[in-house]
Amino acid sequence: MRQFSWLKTKVGVFQDPHMIYLLSQPNGDTYFVVWFFLNDNGLVYVSVHEPMTTTLLIRDLNPN
């Protein structure tokens, strides 16, 4: 049987002006996903204690 993972979001997340703007941009779906990885300090984390560097972020988000 397949295992599913769930992502809990606030109600109305797709009506949020920030989300509407992000999704309207080129590669907006990528920005939208990154938005969910941001914590309260605006850092993206690789693991619980290890912040992701800009180099790693660029490497992972570069479509080429």
PDB file of N, CA, C and O in Angstrom, chain B, residues numbered from 101:
ATOM      1  N   MET B 101       0.831  -1.182   0.000  1.00  0.00           N
ATOM      2  CA  MET B 101       0.000   0.000   0.000  1.00  0.00           C
ATOM      3  C   MET B 101       0.877   1.248   0.000  1.00  0.00           C
ATOM      4  O   MET B 101       1.928   1.276   0.640  1.00  0.00           O
ATOM      5  N   ARG B 102       0.453   2.249  -0.698  1.00  0.00           N
ATOM      6  CA  ARG B 102       1.184   3.491  -0.825  1.00  0.00           C
ATOM      7  C   ARG B 102       1.106   4.331   0.449  1.00  0.00           C
ATOM      8  O   ARG B 102       0.063   4.398   1.099  1.00  0.00           O
ATOM      9  N   GLN B 103       2.229   4.972   0.796  1.00  0.00           N
ATOM     10  CA  GLN B 103       2.252   5.859   1.951  1.00  0.00           C
ATOM     11  C   GLN B 103       2.159   7.300   1.461  1.00  0.00           C
ATOM     12  O   GLN B 103       2.871   7.703   0.541  1.00  0.00           O
ATOM     13  N   PHE B 104       1.279   8.062   2.081  1.00  0.00           N
ATOM     14  CA  PHE B 104       1.090   9.460   1.711  1.00  0.00           C
ATOM     15  C   PHE B 104       1.600  10.365   2.813  1.00  0.00           C
ATOM     16  O   PHE B 104       1.460  10.059   3.997  1.00  0.00           O
ATOM     17  N   SER B 105       2.190  11.478   2.419  1.00  0.00           N
ATOM     18  CA  SER B 105       2.611  12.505   3.368  1.00  0.00           C
ATOM     19  C   SER B 105       1.669  13.689   3.213  1.00  0.00           C
ATOM     20  O   SER B 105       1.230  14.007   2.108  1.00  0.00           O
ATOM     21  N   TRP B 106       1.370  14.325   4.311  1.00  0.00           N
ATOM     22  CA  TRP B 106       0.454  15.453   4.288  1.00  0.00           C
ATOM     23  C   TRP B 106       1.166  16.711   4.739  1.00  0.00           C
ATOM     24  O   TRP B 106       2.053  16.661   5.591  1.00  0.00           O
ATOM     25  N   LEU B 107       0.785  17.821   4.176  1.00  0.00           N
ATOM     26  CA  LEU B 107       1.323  19.120   4.535  1.00  0.00           C
ATOM     27  C   LEU B 107       0.167  19.947   5.077  1.00  0.00           C
ATOM     28  O   LEU B 107      -0.803  20.205   4.363  1.00  0.00           O
ATOM     29  N   LYS B 108       0.263  20.359   6.321  1.00  0.00           N
ATOM     30  CA  LYS B 108      -0.790  21.153   6.939  1.00  0.00           C
ATOM     31  C   LYS B 108      -0.565  22.624   6.607  1.00  0.00           C
ATOM     32  O   LYS B 108       0.525  23.155   6.820  1.00  0.00           O
ATOM     33  N   THR B 109      -1.589  23.274   6.090  1.00  0.00           N
ATOM     34  CA  THR B 109      -1.513  24.691   5.757  1.00  0.00           C
ATOM     35  C   THR B 109      -2.674  25.423   6.405  1.00  0.00           C
ATOM     36  O   THR B 109      -3.612  24.806   6.910  1.00  0.00           O
ATOM     37  N   LYS B 110      -2.601  26.732   6.386  1.00  0.00           N
ATOM     38  CA  LYS B 110      -3.727  27.504   6.892  1.00  0.00           C
ATOM     39  C   LYS B 110      -4.855  27.489   5.863  1.00  0.00           C
ATOM     40  O   LYS B 110      -4.618  27.296   4.670  1.00  0.00           O
ATOM     41  N   VAL B 111      -6.062  27.690   6.332  1.00  0.00           N
ATOM     42  CA  VAL B 111      -7.215  27.756   5.440  1.00  0.00           C
ATOM     43  C   VAL B 111      -7.086  29.008   4.586  1.00  0.00           C
ATOM     44  O   VAL B 111      -6.772  30.082   5.100  1.00  0.00           O
ATOM     45  N   GLY B 112      -7.325  28.879   3.287  1.00  0.00           N
ATOM     46  CA  GLY B 112      -7.277  30.029   2.395  1.00  0.00           C
ATOM     47  C   GLY B 112      -5.893  30.377   1.900  1.00  0.00           C
ATOM     48  O   GLY B 112      -5.673  31.485   1.411  1.00  0.00           O
ATOM     49  N   VAL B 113      -4.947  29.446   2.018  1.00  0.00           N
ATOM     50  CA  VAL B 113      -3.574  29.744   1.606  1.00  0.00           C
ATOM     51  C   VAL B 113      -3.486  30.167   0.137  1.00  0.00           C
ATOM     52  O   VAL B 113      -2.639  30.989  -0.213  1.00  0.00           O
ATOM     53  N   PHE B 114      -4.337  29.625  -0.718  1.00  0.00           N
ATOM     54  CA  PHE B 114      -4.269  29.956  -2.136  1.00  0.00           C
ATOM     55  C   PHE B 114      -4.941  31.296  -2.455  1.00  0.00           C
ATOM     56  O   PHE B 114      -4.812  31.796  -3.573  1.00  0.00           O
ATOM     57  N   GLN B 115      -5.655  31.882  -1.492  1.00  0.00           N
ATOM     58  CA  GLN B 115      -6.228  33.212  -1.676  1.00  0.00           C
ATOM     59  C   GLN B 115      -5.343  34.294  -1.053  1.00  0.00           C
ATOM     60  O   GLN B 115      -5.636  35.483  -1.182  1.00  0.00           O
ATOM     61  N   ASP B 116      -4.276  33.891  -0.386  1.00  0.00           N
ATOM     62  CA  ASP B 116      -3.338  34.839   0.232  1.00  0.00           C
ATOM     63  C   ASP B 116      -2.659  35.641  -0.886  1.00  0.00           C
ATOM     64  O   ASP B 116      -2.148  35.049  -1.836  1.00  0.00           O
ATOM     65  N   PRO B 117      -2.644  36.984  -0.788  1.00  0.00           N
ATOM     66  CA  PRO B 117      -2.017  37.806  -1.839  1.00  0.00           C
ATOM     67  C   PRO B 117      -0.561  37.431  -2.121  1.00  0.00           C
ATOM     68  O   PRO B 117      -0.112  37.520  -3.264  1.00  0.00           O
ATOM     69  N   HIS B 118       0.186  37.011  -1.083  1.00  0.00           N
ATOM     70  CA  HIS B 118       1.570  36.586  -1.301  1.00  0.00           C
ATOM     71  C   HIS B 118       1.623  35.344  -2.195  1.00  0.00           C
ATOM     72  O   HIS B 118       2.449  35.257  -3.104  1.00  0.00           O
ATOM     73  N   MET B 119       0.732  34.388  -1.925  1.00  0.00           N
ATOM     74  CA  MET B 119       0.722  33.155  -2.717  1.00  0.00           C
ATOM     75  C   MET B 119       0.261  33.426  -4.146  1.00  0.00           C
ATOM     76  O   MET B 119       0.808  32.863  -5.094  1.00  0.00           O
ATOM     77  N   ILE B 120      -0.731  34.275  -4.299  1.00  0.00           N
ATOM     78  CA  ILE B 120      -1.212  34.619  -5.640  1.00  0.00           C
ATOM     79  C   ILE B 120      -0.086  35.245  -6.448  1.00  0.00           C
ATOM     80  O   ILE B 120       0.107  34.920  -7.619  1.00  0.00           O
ATOM     81  N   TYR B 121       0.660  36.151  -5.810  1.00  0.00           N
ATOM     82  CA  TYR B 121       1.784  36.785  -6.492  1.00  0.00           C
ATOM     83  C   TYR B 121       2.858  35.760  -6.850  1.00  0.00           C
ATOM     84  O   TYR B 121       3.327  35.719  -7.988  1.00  0.00           O
ATOM     85  N   LEU B 122       3.249  34.931  -5.874  1.00  0.00           N
ATOM     86  CA  LEU B 122       4.300  33.936  -6.139  1.00  0.00           C
ATOM     87  C   LEU B 122       3.906  33.008  -7.274  1.00  0.00           C
ATOM     88  O   LEU B 122       4.714  32.731  -8.161  1.00  0.00           O
ATOM     89  N   LEU B 123       2.674  32.528  -7.255  1.00  0.00           N
ATOM     90  CA  LEU B 123       2.235  31.575  -8.275  1.00  0.00           C
ATOM     91  C   LEU B 123       2.085  32.220  -9.651  1.00  0.00           C
ATOM     92  O   LEU B 123       2.086  31.518 -10.662  1.00  0.00           O
ATOM     93  N   SER B 124       1.956  33.550  -9.703  1.00  0.00           N
ATOM     94  CA  SER B 124       1.823  34.222 -10.999  1.00  0.00           C
ATOM     95  C   SER B 124       3.173  34.482 -11.660  1.00  0.00           C
ATOM     96  O   SER B 124       3.224  34.862 -12.830  1.00  0.00           O
ATOM     97  N   GLN B 125       4.267  34.281 -10.922  1.00  0.00           N
ATOM     98  CA  GLN B 125       5.609  34.534 -11.445  1.00  0.00           C
ATOM     99  C   GLN B 125       6.117  33.343 -12.261  1.00  0.00           C
ATOM    100  O   GLN B 125       5.658  32.218 -12.065  1.00  0.00           O
ATOM    101  N   PRO B 126       7.076  33.589 -13.186  1.00  0.00           N
ATOM    102  CA  PRO B 126       7.736  32.457 -13.835  1.00  0.00           C
ATOM    103  C   PRO B 126       8.389  31.596 -12.750  1.00  0.00           C
ATOM    104  O   PRO B 126       9.020  32.130 -11.839  1.00  0.00           O
ATOM    105  N   ASN B 127       8.248  30.307 -12.835  1.00  0.00           N
ATOM    106  CA  ASN B 127       8.728  29.355 -11.819  1.00  0.00           C
ATOM    107  C   ASN B 127       8.046  29.582 -10.469  1.00  0.00           C
ATOM    108  O   ASN B 127       8.612  29.253  -9.427  1.00  0.00           O
ATOM    109  N   GLY B 128       6.862  30.129 -10.481  1.00  0.00           N
ATOM    110  CA  GLY B 128       6.131  30.415  -9.255  1.00  0.00           C
ATOM    111  C   GLY B 128       5.855  29.184  -8.415  1.00  0.00           C
ATOM    112  O   GLY B 128       5.800  29.271  -7.189  1.00  0.00           O
ATOM    113  N   ASP B 129       5.681  28.041  -9.058  1.00  0.00           N
ATOM    114  CA  ASP B 129       5.445  26.815  -8.292  1.00  0.00           C
ATOM    115  C   ASP B 129       6.654  26.480  -7.422  1.00  0.00           C
ATOM    116  O   ASP B 129       6.492  25.969  -6.314  1.00  0.00           O
ATOM    117  N   THR B 130       7.856  26.760  -7.907  1.00  0.00           N
ATOM    118  CA  THR B 130       9.073  26.532  -7.115  1.00  0.00           C
ATOM    119  C   THR B 130       9.126  27.486  -5.936  1.00  0.00           C
ATOM    120  O   THR B 130       9.454  27.078  -4.822  1.00  0.00           O
ATOM    121  N   TYR B 131       8.807  28.752  -6.169  1.00  0.00           N
ATOM    122  CA  TYR B 131       8.786  29.729  -5.082  1.00  0.00           C
ATOM    123  C   TYR B 131       7.757  29.346  -4.023  1.00  0.00           C
ATOM    124  O   TYR B 131       7.982  29.514  -2.825  1.00  0.00           O
ATOM    125  N   PHE B 132       6.634  28.834  -4.488  1.00  0.00           N
ATOM    126  CA  PHE B 132       5.562  28.411  -3.585  1.00  0.00           C
ATOM    127  C   PHE B 132       6.042  27.291  -2.666  1.00  0.00           C
ATOM    128  O   PHE B 132       5.773  27.315  -1.465  1.00  0.00           O
ATOM    129  N   VAL B 133       6.744  26.323  -3.217  1.00  0.00           N
ATOM    130  CA  VAL B 133       7.279  25.212  -2.420  1.00  0.00           C
ATOM    131  C   VAL B 133       8.308  25.727  -1.424  1.00  0.00           C
ATOM    132  O   VAL B 133       8.292  25.328  -0.260  1.00  0.00           O
ATOM    133  N   VAL B 134       9.202  26.607  -1.864  1.00  0.00           N
ATOM    134  CA  VAL B 134      10.226  27.156  -0.977  1.00  0.00           C
ATOM    135  C   VAL B 134       9.565  27.915   0.173  1.00  0.00           C
ATOM    136  O   VAL B 134      10.053  27.872   1.303  1.00  0.00           O
ATOM    137  N   TRP B 135       8.470  28.603  -0.103  1.00  0.00           N
ATOM    138  CA  TRP B 135       7.750  29.343   0.928  1.00  0.00           C
ATOM    139  C   TRP B 135       7.416  28.441   2.118  1.00  0.00           C
ATOM    140  O   TRP B 135       7.491  28.873   3.268  1.00  0.00           O
ATOM    141  N   PHE B 136       7.048  27.186   1.837  1.00  0.00           N
ATOM    142  CA  PHE B 136       6.670  26.265   2.908  1.00  0.00           C
ATOM    143  C   PHE B 136       7.866  25.736   3.684  1.00  0.00           C
ATOM    144  O   PHE B 136       7.703  25.225   4.792  1.00  0.00           O
ATOM    145  N   PHE B 137       9.051  25.847   3.128  1.00  0.00           N
ATOM    146  CA  PHE B 137      10.248  25.408   3.843  1.00  0.00           C
ATOM    147  C   PHE B 137      10.836  26.509   4.720  1.00  0.00           C
ATOM    148  O   PHE B 137      11.754  26.252   5.500  1.00  0.00           O
ATOM    149  N   LEU B 138      10.326  27.716   4.603  1.00  0.00           N
ATOM    150  CA  LEU B 138      10.846  28.824   5.401  1.00  0.00           C
ATOM    151  C   LEU B 138      10.324  28.717   6.829  1.00  0.00           C
ATOM    152  O   LEU B 138       9.155  28.404   7.055  1.00  0.00           O
ATOM    153  N   ASN B 139      11.195  28.978   7.776  1.00  0.00           N
ATOM    154  CA  ASN B 139      10.753  28.989   9.164  1.00  0.00           C
ATOM    155  C   ASN B 139      10.523  30.421   9.614  1.00  0.00           C
ATOM    156  O   ASN B 139      10.526  31.332   8.785  1.00  0.00           O
ATOM    157  N   ASP B 140      10.324  30.641  10.898  1.00  0.00           N
ATOM    158  CA  ASP B 140      10.018  31.970  11.418  1.00  0.00           C
ATOM    159  C   ASP B 140      11.143  32.977  11.207  1.00  0.00           C
ATOM    160  O   ASP B 140      10.880  34.176  11.112  1.00  0.00           O
ATOM    161  N   ASN B 141      12.383  32.519  11.131  1.00  0.00           N
ATOM    162  CA  ASN B 141      13.517  33.417  10.940  1.00  0.00           C
ATOM    163  C   ASN B 141      13.845  33.652   9.475  1.00  0.00           C
ATOM    164  O   ASN B 141      14.805  34.359   9.169  1.00  0.00           O
ATOM    165  N   GLY B 142      13.073  33.078   8.565  1.00  0.00           N
ATOM    166  CA  GLY B 142      13.336  33.236   7.148  1.00  0.00           C
ATOM    167  C   GLY B 142      14.467  32.367   6.636  1.00  0.00           C
ATOM    168  O   GLY B 142      15.005  32.623   5.559  1.00  0.00           O
ATOM    169  N   LEU B 143      14.838  31.334   7.397  1.00  0.00           N
ATOM    170  CA  LEU B 143      15.897  30.423   6.976  1.00  0.00           C
ATOM    171  C   LEU B 143      15.300  29.142   6.420  1.00  0.00           C
ATOM    172  O   LEU B 143      14.261  28.677   6.891  1.00  0.00           O
ATOM    173  N   VAL B 144      15.948  28.579   5.431  1.00  0.00           N
ATOM    174  CA  VAL B 144      15.571  27.280   4.890  1.00  0.00           C
ATOM    175  C   VAL B 144      16.499  26.260   5.520  1.00  0.00           C
ATOM    176  O   VAL B 144      17.712  26.466   5.550  1.00  0.00           O
ATOM    177  N   TYR B 145      15.954  25.171   6.021  1.00  0.00           N
ATOM    178  CA  TYR B 145      16.763  24.181   6.727  1.00  0.00           C
ATOM    179  C   TYR B 145      16.895  22.889   5.952  1.00  0.00           C
ATOM    180  O   TYR B 145      15.931  22.398   5.365  1.00  0.00           O
ATOM    181  N   VAL B 146      18.120  22.333   5.957  1.00  0.00           N
ATOM    182  CA  VAL B 146      18.388  21.020   5.380  1.00  0.00           C
ATOM    183  C   VAL B 146      17.935  19.960   6.380  1.00  0.00           C
ATOM    184  O   VAL B 146      17.342  18.949   6.002  1.00  0.00           O
ATOM    185  N   SER B 147      18.215  20.198   7.637  1.00  0.00           N
ATOM    186  CA  SER B 147      17.786  19.325   8.727  1.00  0.00           C
ATOM    187  C   SER B 147      17.359  20.225   9.886  1.00  0.00           C
ATOM    188  O   SER B 147      17.343  21.449   9.753  1.00  0.00           O
ATOM    189  N   VAL B 148      17.020  19.627  11.003  1.00  0.00           N
ATOM    190  CA  VAL B 148      16.520  20.401  12.133  1.00  0.00           C
ATOM    191  C   VAL B 148      17.515  21.454  12.598  1.00  0.00           C
ATOM    192  O   VAL B 148      17.110  22.548  12.990  1.00  0.00           O
ATOM    193  N   HIS B 149      18.815  21.145  12.561  1.00  0.00           N
ATOM    194  CA  HIS B 149      19.821  22.061  13.102  1.00  0.00           C
ATOM    195  C   HIS B 149      20.750  22.671  12.047  1.00  0.00           C
ATOM    196  O   HIS B 149      21.632  23.455  12.394  1.00  0.00           O
ATOM    197  N   GLU B 150      20.572  22.332  10.791  1.00  0.00           N
ATOM    198  CA  GLU B 150      21.516  22.772   9.755  1.00  0.00           C
ATOM    199  C   GLU B 150      20.832  23.660   8.719  1.00  0.00           C
ATOM    200  O   GLU B 150      20.096  23.162   7.867  1.00  0.00           O
ATOM    201  N   PRO B 151      21.071  24.987   8.785  1.00  0.00           N
ATOM    202  CA  PRO B 151      20.479  25.880   7.787  1.00  0.00           C
ATOM    203  C   PRO B 151      21.057  25.603   6.397  1.00  0.00           C
ATOM    204  O   PRO B 151      22.222  25.230   6.258  1.00  0.00           O
ATOM    205  N   MET B 152      20.237  25.790   5.393  1.00  0.00           N
ATOM    206  CA  MET B 152      20.683  25.611   4.015  1.00  0.00           C
ATOM    207  C   MET B 152      21.381  26.884   3.561  1.00  0.00           C
ATOM    208  O   MET B 152      20.859  27.981   3.758  1.00  0.00           O
ATOM    209  N   THR B 153      22.542  26.750   2.961  1.00  0.00           N
ATOM    210  CA  THR B 153      23.269  27.917   2.449  1.00  0.00           C
ATOM    211  C   THR B 153      22.667  28.345   1.117  1.00  0.00           C
ATOM    212  O   THR B 153      21.954  27.576   0.473  1.00  0.00           O
ATOM    213  N   THR B 154      22.956  29.570   0.712  1.00  0.00           N
ATOM    214  CA  THR B 154      22.456  30.039  -0.582  1.00  0.00           C
ATOM    215  C   THR B 154      23.028  29.208  -1.719  1.00  0.00           C
ATOM    216  O   THR B 154      22.360  29.003  -2.733  1.00  0.00           O
ATOM    217  N   THR B 155      24.254  28.727  -1.565  1.00  0.00           N
ATOM    218  CA  THR B 155      24.867  27.882  -2.600  1.00  0.00           C
ATOM    219  C   THR B 155      24.071  26.595  -2.781  1.00  0.00           C
ATOM    220  O   THR B 155      23.781  26.201  -3.910  1.00  0.00           O
ATOM    221  N   LEU B 156      23.718  25.943  -1.685  1.00  0.00           N
ATOM    222  CA  LEU B 156      22.925  24.717  -1.770  1.00  0.00           C
ATOM    223  C   LEU B 156      21.534  24.995  -2.333  1.00  0.00           C
ATOM    224  O   LEU B 156      21.015  24.219  -3.134  1.00  0.00           O
ATOM    225  N   LEU B 157      20.944  26.093  -1.913  1.00  0.00           N
ATOM    226  CA  LEU B 157      19.612  26.440  -2.385  1.00  0.00           C
ATOM    227  C   LEU B 157      19.617  26.682  -3.891  1.00  0.00           C
ATOM    228  O   LEU B 157      18.738  26.190  -4.598  1.00  0.00           O
ATOM    229  N   ILE B 158      20.588  27.426  -4.383  1.00  0.00           N
ATOM    230  CA  ILE B 158      20.694  27.682  -5.820  1.00  0.00           C
ATOM    231  C   ILE B 158      20.930  26.385  -6.580  1.00  0.00           C
ATOM    232  O   ILE B 158      20.319  26.155  -7.623  1.00  0.00           O
ATOM    233  N   ARG B 159      21.817  25.536  -6.061  1.00  0.00           N
ATOM    234  CA  ARG B 159      22.094  24.253  -6.709  1.00  0.00           C
ATOM    235  C   ARG B 159      20.834  23.406  -6.809  1.00  0.00           C
ATOM    236  O   ARG B 159      20.574  22.802  -7.850  1.00  0.00           O
ATOM    237  N   ASP B 160      20.052  23.356  -5.739  1.00  0.00           N
ATOM    238  CA  ASP B 160      18.869  22.502  -5.712  1.00  0.00           C
ATOM    239  C   ASP B 160      17.707  23.068  -6.519  1.00  0.00           C
ATOM    240  O   ASP B 160      16.880  22.303  -7.014  1.00  0.00           O
ATOM    241  N   LEU B 161      17.623  24.386  -6.664  1.00  0.00           N
ATOM    242  CA  LEU B 161      16.510  24.999  -7.389  1.00  0.00           C
ATOM    243  C   LEU B 161      16.817  25.287  -8.849  1.00  0.00           C
ATOM    244  O   LEU B 161      15.916  25.636  -9.613  1.00  0.00           O
ATOM    245  N   ASN B 162      18.076  25.147  -9.249  1.00  0.00           N
ATOM    246  CA  ASN B 162      18.450  25.419 -10.642  1.00  0.00           C
ATOM    247  C   ASN B 162      17.890  24.321 -11.524  1.00  0.00           C
ATOM    248  O   ASN B 162      18.252  23.155 -11.363  1.00  0.00           O
ATOM    249  N   PRO B 163      17.007  24.675 -12.461  1.00  0.00           N
ATOM    250  CA  PRO B 163      16.402  23.644 -13.313  1.00  0.00           C
ATOM    251  C   PRO B 163      17.335  23.065 -14.373  1.00  0.00           C
ATOM    252  O   PRO B 163      16.984  22.075 -15.015  1.00  0.00           O
ATOM    253  N   ASN B 164      18.515  23.656 -14.575  1.00  0.00           N
ATOM    254  CA  ASN B 164      19.441  23.165 -15.606  1.00  0.00           C
ATOM    255  C   ASN B 164      20.360  22.110 -15.090  1.00  0.00           C
ATOM    256  O   ASN B 164      21.195  21.600 -15.837  1.00  0.00           O
TER     257      ASN B 164
END
